[in-house]
């Protein structure tokens, strides 16, 4: 499983010319799933993502995690993260999981991320953040999506659960 994390000031996903979801300060996560991914990959990525210290502290140093900043998350499925470009000019996506494998893992990833986020943060912090809905939002698996973002930094981190 691969995750591309983008630290953002704002991000949104539009489907059929309508904004499906949007977030303020936080992380935009592009998630790629391969046929070999398991619950172990989900658990690894969730823990790593929530604790990755990529947000600036008062001194401008990347010392804070998503848990520290109570940022929002937008998760977008992206099979193209498993593109192979070794032969020719047309990428092969043979390493990307088929929908019957990828959809349940994608849905489980989102649920595990939200569950871990809520269990690791004091509820009063969420109340202060004034979230009207869950801080973990997503696109729609397999949909034709338009993703917009204002990258903060820019900070872009790639995590591969197979390269621990």
RAFENFEN-V776018 format. One record per residue. N is the residue number from 1. RES is the residue in one small letter. OMEGA is omega as a letter, one per 20 degrees, with the letter a starting at -180 (* if undefined). NEAR is the number of other C-alpha atoms within 8 Angstrom. Layout:
# RAFENFEN-V776018
n->{N N}
res->{RES RES}
omega->{OMEGA OMEGA}
near->{NEAR NEAR}
This chain:
# RAFENFEN-V776018
n->{1 2 3 4 5 6 7 8 9 10 11 12 13 14 15 16 17 18 19 20 21 22 23 24 25 26 27 28 29 30 31 32 33 34 35 36 37 38 39 40 41 42 43 44 45 46 47 48 49 50 51 52 53 54 55 56 57 58 59 60 61 62 63 64 65 66 67 68 69 70 71 72 73 74 75 76 77 78 79 80 81 82 83 84 85 86 87 88 89 90 91 92 93 94 95 96 97 98 99 100 101 102 103 104 105 106 107 108 109 110 111 112 113 114 115 116 117 118 119 120 121 122 123 124 125 126 127 128 129 130 131 132 133 134 135 136 137 138 139 140 141 142 143 144 145 146 147 148 149 150 151 152 153 154 155 156 157 158 159 160 161 162 163 164}
res->{x x x x x x x x x x x x x x x x x x x x x x x x x x x x x x x x x x x x x x x x x x x x x x x x x x x x x x x x x x x x x x x x x x x x x x x x x x x x x x x x x x x x x x x x x x x x x x x x x x x x x x x x x x x x x x x x x x x x x x x x x x x x x x x x x x x x x x x x x x x x x x x x x x x x x x x x x x x x x x x x x x x x}
omega->{r r r a r r a r r r r r a r a r r r a r r r r a r a r a r a r a r a a a a r r r r a r a a a a a a a a a a r a r a r r r r a a r r r r a a r r a r a a r a a a r r r r a a a r a r a r r a a r r r a a r a a r r r r r r a a r r r a a r a a a a r a r r r r r r r r r r r r r a a r r a r a r a r a r r r a a r i r r a r r r a r r a *}
near->{12 11 12 11 12 13 16 14 11 12 14 13 13 12 11 6 5 6 9 9 11 11 13 10 10 14 13 13 12 11 15 14 15 11 10 5 9 7 7 7 11 13 9 9 11 12 9 8 8 11 9 9 9 11 12 10 9 5 5 6 8 9 9 13 12 16 12 6 8 10 11 12 13 16 13 12 12 9 12 8 9 12 12 10 9 5 7 6 5 6 10 8 10 8 10 14 13 7 6 7 9 12 9 8 12 12 8 9 10 11 8 11 11 11 8 10 10 9 7 7 9 8 7 6 9 11 8 6 7 6 8 4 4 7 10 11 12 10 13 8 8 5 7 6 10 7 8 7 9 8 11 9 5 7 9 8 7 8 10 9 10 6 5 4}
